[in-house]
Amino acid sequence: MSDQSSWGVGRRPRLRRLLVLGLALLALLVVVGGGSLLQPQQTAAPPTRVPSVGRTSSICTVPSATTGSASGTQGDDQPRATTSVTAVTTRQDPGREGTLTGSALDSEESQLEVTQQGHGAQIVSAKASVLLEGIGVMATASSGVVFSAATSGIDAGLTAAPCLPPGTQHWFTGIGTGDADRTELILSNPDDAQAEVDLRYYGRLGRVVVAGGQGIVVEAHASRTVSLSGVTATDGPFSVEIQASEGRVSAVGRRARTDNLKPAGVDWQLPATGPATAVVVPSIPEDEGTRELVVANPGTDRATVQVQILGLQGPLAPAGAETLEVAPESTASVDLAPGLLGEAGAVKLTSDQPVTASVVSTSKRAAATPDFAVQSAAPPLVRTGVSALATTNAGSTELVLSNSADTDTQVSFEVFNLDGVSLRTDDVLIAANSTATRRITSQAPSYLAVKVPDGSSVVGGLVLTQRDGGAAGLATIPLTSPDLASRAPSTVPDPSVGR
């Protein structure tokens, strides 16, 4: 009995000391382990309300005094058309800030500035190419257009093109390479480091090797012009792939035609979408004139291309041009004018091999100098399609919208002046594989925004024409989606990361 009492009295303090020591050791392990054993539940940080959009840039290419001369000579004394640059921002997120500025490519001095969503500004007489930079909310809401008009001289007619973002690959189909149909590629580099590109040529009979097409350097904040006239003796349709091996550039073609040494039109040619098994060429003009479809197949297998017109009354296969065979690494063409029957529309191509395409459209009016415009394959619109120039005092405007899906699509459009005042709104139902048109007559200058449903297959553009005067002017402006760059995803910080 005394032994048990003696043991109990002597052992209890020792047990208490061991228990305290054990608890202290456990606490130490918890602290050293970063709370892994007794870590409290972390509350997830709320997502940011508006994702970051950063900065975007695009180049509004303005011709120099000698670029695109229809006569092919430099120093021509004939007056050149005045070129304007219009830049706008759509209303995207009220309350957020941003700026859109325009400056010469080789200068930081601002020539144009927009600070309010939904507004625009204009350089009435641009002397050099303009770099548009959107910051903040303007980064994915801005768009620009270059435009000029003349009734006589080497620039007789209309020319128009959207300002283009830089990239690493560009495709041009159906370019002119002869004395009577000349093309100059203008490559612009908006970045601080030089860019280097390679050109690859595809002719009617296959790949064409051209000296000097590799390692073309474009200096930082500069443009370089590459003449494609006379680079090959190959006849027939011709296409060019531009691939940047270093840096990035914007690319646009300045194309001029002559007829018996007389001007026969001048226009910008835009890059087409990259080769795919399904492509759409939008905003084919109505009225008389030629409509030449040009298709490039860069692959090593023959492409069988099904051609479909998306017309005002629905889809149709153009008589005599329902199918086009394009040899490997080649370019082929077919006349679509008989199938279009003078109507506006779009061309939908379905191929067993990736291809890309364009349509070369000419104008025709008695006793008037002819003009032409090139429509290039374009991607579907995403959320909003914009043209920074909708109406001008130089001619009339028609909106051409096409739906390449197998179901009907409802869209809406709105025309604004440069002060952001709404001038017109309208809804348009576009039937499956069809086209709808609307005449735009709002007071100039104005711009246009088209809202499309998510996941739609809508493409479109504006057709500008001169109905009277000495030139049968023709130009097309494809609608582009400023938000194609996409916004950055929302971020949710995790406090436990790195522990």
Secondary structure, DSSP 8 states (H G I E B T S, - for coil): -HHHHHHHHHHHHHHHHHHHHHHHHHHHHHHHTTTTTT----------SS----EEEEEE----SSTT-TTS-SS--S----EEEEEEE---STT--EEEEEEETT---EEEEE-STT-EEEESS--S-EEEEEEEGGGGTEEEEEEEEESSSTT-EEEEEE-B--BSEEEEES--BSSSEEEEEEEEE-SSS-EEEEEEEEETTEEE--TT-S-EEE-TTEEEEEE-TTS----S--EEEEEEEES-BEEEEEEEEEETTEEEEEEEE--B---EEEEEEEEE--SSS-EEEEEEE-SSS-EEEEEEEEETTEEE--TT-SEEEE-TTEEEEEE-HHHHTT--EEEEEEEEEEEEEEEEEE---TTSB--EEEEE------SEEEEEEEE-SSSEEEEEEEE-SSS-EEEEEEEEETTS-EEEEEEEEE-TTEEEEEEE---SSEEEEEE--TT--EEEEEEEE--SSSB--EEEEE-B-GGGG---------TTTT-
